[in-house]
Amino acid sequence: MALLEEYFGGPSEPVMASGGRAPKATPIVAAAGEYVVSPAAVAKAGNGNLNRGHTALNAFVKQVRRRNIQRLKSLPGPKK
């Protein structure tokens, strides 16, 4: 979560559909480690451009994966 906050400044306010507020909250099922990024936050990551924001998010995911791969490679092998 700290890396997400470093990139995007933490969670944003809920985004409402053009039809307005729903009568009650609609829960979602997100996998462990999934994070919902609002369209406004995506655009912010792209300096106001949604497409550039998607590109920035893709780069972010690739960077996180590279860091995880490097960390896993540095761990000792299984104990025999």
Summary of the structure (lengths in Angstrom):
residues: 80
radius of gyration: 16.9
end to end distance: 34.3
largest distance: 60.3
contacts: 131
relative contact order: 0.11
helix: 49%
strand: 0%
